[in-house]
Amino acid sequence: MQAAVFRALGKPLEIAEVPDPKPGPSDLVLRVKACGICGSDLHAASLPPGSVMGHEFAGEVVEVGREAASHFRVGERACALPFIGCGRCHACLSGDGIRCAQIATTGLGVAPGAYAEFVKVGAGETLRLPEAVGFSEGALVEPLSVGLHAVHEARLEPGANVLVLGAGPIGLATALWARFFGARTVMVSEKAAGRRALAERFGASHVIDPAHEIPGAAFTKAAGAPPDVIFECVGVPGMIQQCLLLAPPRGRIIVVGVCLQPDTIFPMFAIVKEVSLRFVVGYRKQDFQLTLDMLAANRIAAAPMVTDRVDLAQLPEAFEALKQPTTQCKVMLEI
């Protein structure tokens, strides 16, 4: 099959022939129909040469392992959590397979991902797409579930005031779920004008450009009070410290952005305010299912997140362009 292959940091992805995936007894093989480019892929530094990235995907079942045959059949439409767990431990059985000690992540340097014609997935991590959910929306379930998990872990209360820093796909998903679960004010701070416009479509009651407004002052002016919860969805050094400065006494900070560099904070700012600082990662299978259910019921709309669509041949160029984004938000590979 053809795939976009990572060769080395700083080099474009290369379209090349790689072996077709073979399902184990409890695995499936999907023909990839859609796969989103994730911001974390853009900063890959420790992947082995020859890796195939892509962990936000949906497709059609084309092969079924013998143990999986009682649950899935060829031709079904599906998305999957981007890892394969053991299927036997408490983490896997409770839907928290990201905690499985034997986890094999998909598209992150262990198991090949979905920047390819086919991808192997675990039957236990796979969910059928409802009839009303297309492949492109199915590929958005992964980033939407990241936002859902972050909002859940924030223990958000109805009527809360929420500040979201960053309006990339994860920031947009976080804003969407914050409004869905009853936040009174959802302010999104984002430098890019196009993404600020998208934030308004994803539940933001207010948007600001941090280059021209101070987020804390702007929030208090708009909401009449400081934010109860701050979601850091940028993932660059200095952002956590900025959140500590913005947070009110006993405020909550949820760190969703993935920072791949060392960072520095001044703990005293958190100590004197008794700030709660929580880091989150990923999702549970239940988050995927709820997201699919809400998409199918038309209670959330994710399609506007996709600003660009490319085929496999166009993927390397689109991937490079995203390292310095202009108007793009979610670039979707469609095969």
Backbone torsions as a table, in degrees:
resi	resn	phi	psi	omega
1	MET	NA	163.7	175.0
2	GLN	-93.8	146.0	179.1
3	ALA	-152.0	158.1	172.6
4	ALA	-90.4	114.3	-169.3
5	VAL	-105.8	134.7	174.9
6	PHE	-82.0	126.0	179.3
7	ARG	-105.0	-44.5	-179.1
8	ALA	-166.8	154.8	178.7
9	LEU	-61.9	132.1	179.3
10	GLY	92.2	-7.6	178.0
11	LYS	-106.1	144.3	178.7
12	PRO	-63.4	153.1	171.9
13	LEU	-60.7	151.4	-177.0
14	GLU	-119.8	127.5	174.8
15	ILE	-76.7	121.0	-174.6
16	ALA	-147.0	163.1	173.8
17	GLU	-82.1	130.2	177.3
18	VAL	-132.6	162.3	-179.1
19	PRO	-63.4	143.7	173.4
20	ASP	-65.4	143.0	176.7
21	PRO	-69.9	147.1	177.9
22	LYS	-118.5	126.1	-177.6
23	PRO	-75.1	140.3	168.4
24	GLY	-79.4	-177.7	-176.5
25	PRO	-56.2	-36.0	-176.9
26	SER	-107.6	22.1	-177.0
27	ASP	-110.9	167.8	172.3
28	LEU	-128.6	159.1	167.6
29	VAL	-117.1	127.9	176.4
30	LEU	-103.7	139.3	164.6
31	ARG	-80.5	116.2	-174.8
32	VAL	-67.0	128.6	175.7
33	LYS	-108.5	-30.8	179.5
34	ALA	-154.2	142.4	177.4
35	CYS	-151.7	126.3	179.3
36	GLY	-84.0	148.8	171.9
37	ILE	-86.1	124.3	-179.0
38	CYS	-99.2	145.1	179.1
39	GLY	-58.4	-32.2	179.7
40	SER	-66.4	-29.3	177.0
41	ASP	-63.9	-32.7	-175.2
42	LEU	-65.8	-22.3	-175.4
43	HIS	-109.9	20.7	-178.9
44	ALA	-59.1	123.5	-179.1
45	ALA	-124.2	-26.9	-173.3
46	SER	-110.2	12.9	179.1
47	LEU	-73.9	141.4	175.1
48	PRO	-66.4	142.8	174.1
49	PRO	-55.4	138.9	-177.2
50	GLY	96.0	-3.2	179.9
51	SER	-69.2	149.8	172.6
52	VAL	-114.4	117.8	-179.2
53	MET	-86.3	-175.3	178.3
54	GLY	110.6	102.2	-177.4
55	HIS	-127.0	9.6	176.0
56	GLU	-118.2	95.4	-167.2
57	PHE	-147.5	162.7	172.2
58	ALA	-148.5	155.5	-178.3
59	GLY	-171.1	-165.2	-176.7
60	GLU	-114.8	133.5	179.7
61	VAL	-67.4	125.8	178.5
62	VAL	-119.9	-19.1	175.3
63	GLU	-142.3	145.7	-177.4
64	VAL	-132.9	125.3	174.3
65	GLY	-65.2	158.3	-172.3
66	ARG	-62.6	-36.2	179.2
67	GLU	-76.5	-24.7	-179.6
68	ALA	-84.1	-10.5	-174.0
69	ALA	-65.4	-20.9	178.7
70	SER	-80.6	-8.2	-177.0
71	HIS	-115.8	-29.6	-176.3
72	PHE	-135.0	157.1	176.6
73	ARG	-135.5	157.2	178.7
74	VAL	-59.4	137.7	178.1
75	GLY	100.7	-14.1	179.2
76	GLU	-73.7	148.7	178.9
77	ARG	-94.7	137.8	-172.5
78	ALA	-155.7	160.8	164.4
79	CYS	-126.9	171.7	-176.5
80	ALA	-151.5	149.1	169.6
81	LEU	-63.9	141.5	-171.2
82	PRO	-84.5	56.5	173.5
83	PHE	-164.2	161.9	174.3
84	ILE	-122.6	118.3	178.9
85	GLY	-96.2	-179.4	-178.4
86	CYS	-73.1	-24.3	179.6
87	GLY	79.9	1.7	-176.0
88	ARG	-122.3	-24.4	-175.2
89	CYS	-77.8	169.9	-178.7
90	HIS	-61.5	-39.0	-179.1
91	ALA	-59.9	-48.0	-179.5
92	CYS	-64.9	-44.6	-175.4
93	LEU	-70.2	-23.0	-179.3
94	SER	-95.3	2.4	-179.7
95	GLY	90.0	3.7	-177.2
96	ASP	-105.8	43.8	-173.3
97	GLY	-60.2	-18.1	177.3
98	ILE	-61.8	-16.8	178.8
99	ARG	-95.6	1.7	-179.6
100	CYS	-62.2	132.2	-178.5
101	ALA	-67.7	-19.8	-178.3
102	GLN	-107.7	20.6	-174.8
103	ILE	-60.7	138.7	171.4
104	ALA	-117.4	107.6	-176.3
105	THR	-74.1	149.5	-177.7
106	THR	-103.4	125.2	176.1
107	GLY	79.0	10.3	-178.4
108	LEU	-123.5	27.0	173.7
109	GLY	102.3	-5.6	178.9
110	VAL	-105.2	-75.6	174.5
111	ALA	-94.7	142.0	-179.8
112	PRO	-59.3	143.2	-177.3
113	GLY	-96.3	-160.1	-167.5
114	ALA	-105.7	17.6	165.0
115	TYR	-79.8	57.6	-170.8
116	ALA	-160.9	171.5	179.7
117	GLU	-74.7	-28.4	-179.0
118	PHE	-139.1	155.0	177.3
119	VAL	-146.2	141.5	176.6
120	LYS	-90.0	137.3	178.9
121	VAL	-135.2	160.6	175.1
122	GLY	-86.1	137.7	179.2
123	ALA	-60.5	-35.0	-179.6
124	GLY	-69.6	-17.6	179.8
125	GLU	-103.9	4.4	-173.2
126	THR	-101.6	140.7	177.1
127	LEU	-128.1	138.5	177.0
128	ARG	-70.7	144.4	173.9
129	LEU	-81.8	129.0	172.3
130	PRO	-59.9	156.1	-176.8
131	GLU	-56.3	-33.6	-176.1
132	ALA	-80.3	-5.6	-176.2
133	VAL	-106.7	118.9	179.6
134	GLY	-79.8	174.1	-177.9
135	PHE	-63.5	-41.5	-179.4
136	SER	-62.6	-44.1	175.4
137	GLU	-63.8	-37.4	178.1
138	GLY	-60.4	-35.8	177.4
139	ALA	-71.5	-21.5	178.0
140	LEU	-82.2	-9.1	-179.6
141	VAL	-60.3	-35.4	-179.1
142	GLU	-63.2	-57.7	178.8
143	PRO	-63.8	-34.0	176.5
144	LEU	-62.7	-36.6	179.8
145	SER	-70.3	-30.2	174.4
146	VAL	-61.1	-46.9	178.4
147	GLY	-63.4	-41.1	178.7
148	LEU	-61.3	-45.5	179.6
149	HIS	-62.3	-40.8	179.8
150	ALA	-63.0	-44.3	-179.9
151	VAL	-66.4	-38.8	177.4
152	HIS	-62.2	-45.1	-178.3
153	GLU	-70.1	-18.7	176.8
154	ALA	-76.1	-10.9	-176.9
155	ARG	53.0	48.3	-175.0
156	LEU	-64.9	132.8	178.9
157	GLU	-101.2	145.9	176.1
158	PRO	-56.0	135.8	-178.2
159	GLY	88.0	3.5	-178.7
160	ALA	-69.9	154.6	173.3
161	ASN	-100.8	124.7	-170.7
162	VAL	-124.4	134.3	173.1
163	LEU	-115.8	125.7	178.0
164	VAL	-112.5	122.0	177.3
165	LEU	-97.5	111.2	-179.6
166	GLY	105.4	130.2	-179.5
167	ALA	-121.0	38.3	165.9
168	GLY	-73.1	-173.5	-178.6
169	PRO	-54.0	-38.9	-178.5
170	ILE	-72.9	-39.4	176.0
171	GLY	-63.4	-40.8	177.6
172	LEU	-63.9	-43.8	178.9
173	ALA	-62.7	-39.3	179.1
174	THR	-65.1	-43.7	177.7
175	ALA	-61.7	-41.7	-179.9
176	LEU	-59.1	-49.6	-177.1
177	TRP	-72.2	-31.7	176.8
178	ALA	-61.4	-45.3	177.6
179	ARG	-67.1	-40.5	-179.9
180	PHE	-56.5	-40.3	-176.9
181	PHE	-92.8	16.2	165.6
182	GLY	98.7	17.5	175.3
183	ALA	-63.4	139.4	-179.8
184	ARG	-78.5	-47.3	178.3
185	THR	-119.5	129.7	173.2
186	VAL	-127.7	100.2	177.9
187	MET	-100.4	133.7	178.7
188	VAL	-115.3	127.4	177.8
189	SER	-103.4	121.6	-174.3
190	GLU	-155.2	135.1	-178.2
191	LYS	-75.8	-34.4	-174.3
192	ALA	-81.4	125.9	-176.8
193	ALA	-61.3	-40.8	-179.5
194	GLY	-62.8	-39.4	179.5
195	ARG	-73.8	-30.8	174.2
196	ARG	-62.8	-40.2	178.4
197	ALA	-64.5	-39.7	177.5
198	LEU	-64.7	-37.5	-178.9
199	ALA	-58.3	-36.4	178.5
200	GLU	-65.4	-31.4	177.9
201	ARG	-78.6	-16.1	-177.1
202	PHE	-106.1	20.3	171.2
203	GLY	111.4	-5.2	-179.6
204	ALA	-69.7	131.1	174.3
205	SER	-84.4	-23.1	178.5
206	HIS	-146.0	146.9	172.9
207	VAL	-131.5	147.7	177.4
208	ILE	-138.0	156.9	172.4
209	ASP	-100.2	111.8	-176.5
210	PRO	-66.4	-12.0	175.9
211	ALA	-74.5	-19.0	-176.4
212	HIS	-122.8	-12.8	179.0
213	GLU	-134.4	147.3	175.9
214	ILE	-84.1	118.6	-172.9
215	PRO	-54.6	-43.4	-177.3
216	GLY	-63.4	-47.2	-179.8
217	ALA	-66.7	-40.8	179.9
218	ALA	-64.1	-38.8	-179.4
219	PHE	-65.8	-48.8	-178.7
220	THR	-61.5	-37.4	177.8
221	LYS	-63.7	-42.0	-176.6
222	ALA	-76.1	-40.3	-172.4
223	ALA	-98.3	-16.2	-177.2
224	GLY	79.9	6.0	-179.8
225	ALA	-163.0	159.5	177.3
226	PRO	-73.1	167.4	-178.7
227	PRO	-70.4	137.3	173.0
228	ASP	-74.2	-36.7	-177.4
229	VAL	-134.1	135.3	174.9
230	ILE	-116.8	126.3	175.7
231	PHE	-104.4	118.9	177.8
232	GLU	-92.2	108.1	-174.4
233	CYS	-120.3	28.8	-178.7
234	VAL	-105.6	-53.6	175.6
235	GLY	81.2	40.0	173.9
236	VAL	-125.9	155.4	-179.4
237	PRO	-56.2	140.0	178.8
238	GLY	99.3	-17.0	-175.8
239	MET	-71.0	-37.5	180.0
240	ILE	-65.9	-41.4	177.0
241	GLN	-63.0	-38.3	176.4
242	GLN	-60.6	-40.8	178.4
243	CYS	-63.8	-39.7	178.1
244	LEU	-61.5	-36.7	178.4
245	LEU	-71.2	-34.9	-177.8
246	LEU	-78.1	-27.6	-172.1
247	ALA	-68.8	140.0	174.7
248	PRO	-80.9	173.1	174.1
249	PRO	-53.8	132.7	-178.6
250	ARG	60.1	24.7	174.7
251	GLY	-73.2	165.2	179.9
252	ARG	-117.9	136.0	177.7
253	ILE	-120.8	127.2	177.3
254	ILE	-113.7	116.9	-178.1
255	VAL	-92.7	108.8	-178.5
256	VAL	-106.6	-34.5	-179.8
257	GLY	-63.7	140.9	-178.4
258	VAL	-96.3	105.9	177.7
259	CYS	-94.1	123.5	-176.3
260	LEU	-100.5	15.2	178.8
261	GLN	-127.1	160.1	174.2
262	PRO	-60.3	148.2	-178.9
263	ASP	-136.6	161.6	-178.5
264	THR	-130.3	135.7	172.8
265	ILE	-128.8	161.6	174.0
266	PHE	-106.6	100.2	-173.8
267	PRO	-56.5	-28.0	-176.7
268	MET	-58.8	-32.8	178.7
269	PHE	-63.1	-35.8	177.9
270	ALA	-77.7	-36.6	-176.2
271	ILE	-65.3	-48.9	-174.9
272	VAL	-68.3	-23.5	178.0
273	LYS	-95.8	-7.1	-173.9
274	GLU	53.2	48.1	-178.9
275	VAL	-75.0	141.6	172.4
276	SER	-95.4	125.1	-177.7
277	LEU	-119.2	116.9	-176.5
278	ARG	-125.8	133.5	176.1
279	PHE	-102.6	138.8	-179.5
280	VAL	-129.0	155.8	177.2
281	VAL	-147.2	136.3	170.0
282	GLY	65.8	-133.7	-165.9
283	TYR	-173.7	174.4	170.6
284	ARG	-112.7	165.2	179.3
285	LYS	-60.1	-33.1	178.7
286	GLN	-62.1	-31.3	177.6
287	ASP	-66.7	-41.0	176.4
288	PHE	-61.0	-44.7	-176.3
289	GLN	-65.7	-43.3	179.0
290	LEU	-63.4	-40.9	178.5
291	THR	-60.8	-45.7	177.7
292	LEU	-61.0	-42.7	-179.5
293	ASP	-62.4	-42.2	-178.1
294	MET	-71.7	-34.3	174.4
295	LEU	-65.1	-44.8	-178.1
296	ALA	-64.5	-34.3	-179.9
297	ALA	-84.1	0.4	-179.5
298	ASN	62.6	28.8	179.1
299	ARG	-90.8	-16.7	168.5
300	ILE	-132.1	153.0	179.0
301	ALA	-124.5	122.0	-176.0
302	ALA	-111.0	-19.4	-172.3
303	ALA	-53.8	-36.5	-179.4
304	PRO	-61.9	-16.0	178.3
305	MET	-64.1	-29.1	-177.4
306	VAL	-81.8	113.6	-179.4
307	THR	-103.4	-19.2	-177.2
308	ASP	-143.8	144.4	177.2
309	ARG	-128.2	133.3	-177.3
310	VAL	-136.1	159.0	172.1
311	ASP	-96.7	179.9	-173.8
312	LEU	-63.3	-38.0	179.7
313	ALA	-65.1	-31.1	-179.1
314	GLN	-86.1	-10.9	-173.1
315	LEU	-59.8	-46.3	-178.5
316	PRO	-57.4	-42.1	179.8
317	GLU	-67.3	-42.1	179.0
318	ALA	-65.2	-37.0	179.0
319	PHE	-62.4	-45.6	178.8
320	GLU	-63.9	-40.3	-178.9
321	ALA	-62.8	-31.6	-178.6
322	LEU	-70.6	-14.6	177.4
323	LYS	-68.4	-21.3	173.1
324	GLN	-135.4	74.0	-171.4
325	PRO	-66.7	150.2	175.0
326	THR	-117.8	-79.5	-179.2
327	THR	-101.9	-4.3	-173.6
328	GLN	-76.6	149.5	167.5
329	CYS	-121.3	-84.7	174.9
330	LYS	-104.9	119.1	174.7
331	VAL	-94.3	125.9	-173.8
332	MET	-111.4	122.8	170.4
333	LEU	-78.6	127.9	177.7
334	GLU	-127.1	127.7	-175.5
335	ILE	-117.9	NA	NA
